[in-house]
Each structure stands twice: as structure tokens, then as C-alpha cells.
């Protein structure tokens, strides 16, 4: 493979009560920099699991400590704004890259300037490939989505194979896809500057599909790049608030549908919203939140809790 001149890379990690995994994530990247100058931007959404320990352990990492949980998309945007590198890698704190990750995928991005986002192969902790590259959701996604019973028990059915591109991937050939998972994606800064940052109305879930949709709308390609891999321990942050996570999932599904529905499909909005209403009712058991659905407003008003900055490092920011 042709070696491209090394450049700097921004690493953006959003953390919420996954501090132990965050340490392993940082370790995996630091051990596999391939001589790139990596700049870490960790945005912590008001964790309560001793994030201070991680800050003290990694003095060269830039930490931004939010006073409240701003949601995944808004926190990603904070990290992206602080970076300046031509490429940014968005990666979950519960993901660990496999050595040899950076050079092939950065070389590919450099050699294919029309690619706005590339997503690697994502593996479960047992080495099974996750459905991280997919077609844009449609009426059949609920029945044949990545986690649906029909896909789990009949993974090679034609509808699931169309919806979940990783099923039919040969594991070694890059291919254009509708969207890739935000668990890890390599983003071209020039593309982000054109299409805009993540839509912060997506508190959690589907913000990655929305970003990829806007990439395609602005003539930037999205590519699944299975040549490099990482392990992803799914749901370590969302698992701390399961009912709230279910609510967030349904609300973001509704927002995505509402954002891109047109013509006759808009009449289905009340049906799409029904699971959101039920999810909101259930999530009240965990937390009280206010929903906003106007175009320019955030989805949630989150009550701030404990916040105490004890670090004097210039690399510790607070918002």
C-alpha cells in the first residue's frame, strides 16, 4: 500500500459513565498511532464514575467537562470544534482499536478525496461482526433491523442482507453504503465544514445516520472500510439508564423520520410517534425530561447535578 505523508488526527470521544472503558480506549489508540500525531478531545457528559482518575492518568489528553449531560451529538460537536486536523476519528469510549488501524484508513481517505466518512469493521467482544454499515431506514427496518429477531434467526434473508450491508461484505473490499455507525467513523473536516456538525436534536441514537444522509445530499460519499477493525462493547453508557435509552432511541427514530419524511409519508407521523409517547412514560421512572420538537430547539432539558472542577491543568475545560 502506498504510504501517504503523515498528518495529524483528532480523536473525539464522548464519555458518560464509561470511564474504565475510556482508559482502555485511549490506551489502544496510543499503542497504535502509526507515527501519526494524534490529538485527543474527550468530552465528558457529567459522569459520576470517577472521571477525575482518568484525567489525572492522561495529562496529555484534552478533557472538556460538561456540567450536564448534553447528549451524544452535542458533545461530539464540542469535540469537533476544538480540533483542527484534516481528519477526525469519532469513537465510543467502549471501543478499542486493533493495531494497524490508522494508516490504511487515513491513506484511503487521502487517496479518495470525495469520501466524507469512512467506517471500519466493528466487532463484538467475541469477534463477531456488528451490523455497523447499513441502508437508510425504511418501513421494513423495524422487522429486519440489526437486532430484530428475524435478522438474528435468519441473518441471510434478502431483506436483512440489503438493510445490513456488513452481512454481504467480503471483509476486505471498501464499499459505498448509506450510513455507518457512530461507534467509530473517520470524518473529513472539509466535509463537516460543508454539511455542518451533528444535529444536536438527536440526544442519542440515529445522529450518525442523519450525518451520513447529509453527506450524500452534499455529494460526499460514505464508505464501509472493513480492512481495519475495532472491538466495540455495545451499550456501556446507555446500559446505565436502560429505560431512558429506550426512550431516546424511539424519540430519535421519530426525529429522523420527521426530518426526512415528505408527501404522503408525513401522515404516518402520529403512528411513528406512538412508541415515543410510551417510552417517555416509562423513562419517567428514571428521570424527568422535557421534550422539544421544534426545528431549532434541543430535544431535552436536562437537570444539572453535581459538578466540581478540581483540576488546574489548562487542558481541562468546563462548560
ABEGO torsion letter per residue (X at the ends): XBBBBBBBBBBBBBBBGAAAAAAAAAAAAAAAAGGBBBBBBBBBBGBAAGAAAAAAABAABBBBBBABBAEAAAAAAAAAAABABABBBBBBAABBBBBGAAAAAAAAAAABAABABBBBBBBBAAGBBBBABBBBBBAAAAAABAABAAAAABAABAAAAAABAAAABAGABBBBBABBBAABBBBBAAAAAAAEBBBAABABEGAAAAAAAAAAAAGBBBBBBAABBBBBBBGAAAAABAAAAAAAAAAAAAAAAAAABBEAAAAAAAAAAAAAAAAAAAAAAABBBBBBABAABBABBBBBBBBBBABABAABBBX
